[in-house]
Amino acid sequence: MDNEAYAAPNPAIPTHPIVFNEEVCTGCNQCLETCRSDTMVPNPLKGKSPIMIYPDECWYCGSCVERCPRFLEGAITLVFPLTQEVGWKRKETGETYRMGMADPPPPNTTPPVGGWYPKP
């Protein structure tokens, strides 16, 4: 044995909760330091984004994205599973929408049955 330790990601599974933009990410590792479920490890190559080693353990809490100093530049993106994305369908046209779309419909201002506030 060569006595070298290495980390390898889990086998490919359908979830990829965190996506790094290699051109923007500086490898500061602040995302993995704040991760609540320890799903990432530092990349052995200096200046490269962390390695998502346990993607199936991600809680989708978004703490890694919130902590990233280059989030607004697109360094890290949280990708929710399709079944967890918020979506709605317009009754009149049948169009479907989801959060994050470029041109979502205007908000529904119709009050719910019974009014906006519960009666005392």
C-alpha positions, 0 to 999 in steps of 0.5 A, spaced: 500 500 500 502 507 498 499 509 505 495 515 501 488 517 503 483 520 498 476 521 498 471 519 492 464 521 491 458 516 492 456 513 486 452 517 481 445 518 484 439 522 481 440 528 486 446 533 485 444 538 490 449 543 489 452 546 483 459 550 483 461 554 477 468 553 476 470 559 473 467 563 479 468 559 485 475 561 488 475 555 493 474 559 499 471 553 502 466 557 506 460 553 504 463 546 507 465 550 513 457 552 514 454 545 511 450 542 517 450 535 514 457 535 512 456 533 505 462 536 502 470 536 503 475 541 501 478 540 494 485 537 494 487 542 488 488 549 491 483 554 488 478 549 486 471 548 488 469 543 494 467 536 492 460 534 494 462 527 497 455 525 500 449 528 495 444 524 498 445 527 505 444 534 503 438 537 507 437 543 502 437 548 507 441 553 503 446 555 508 452 553 504 449 558 498 447 563 503 455 563 506 458 564 499 461 570 498 460 570 491 453 567 490 451 573 487 456 572 481 453 565 480 459 561 484 454 556 487 447 554 486 442 550 490 438 545 486 432 542 489 429 536 487 423 536 482 418 534 487 420 539 492 420 545 487 414 550 488 409 550 482 402 552 480 398 552 474 393 557 472 386 554 471 384 559 465 390 557 460 393 550 464 400 554 464 404 551 469 409 555 473 415 554 478 419 558 482 425 562 479 422 562 472 424 568 468 417 571 467 412 568 472 405 570 472 402 576 477 401 574 484 394 572 486 390 577 489 383 574 490 382 573 498 381 566 500 374 563 502 373 566 509 377 572 508 384 574 509 384 574 517 381 569 521 374 572 525 375 573 532 
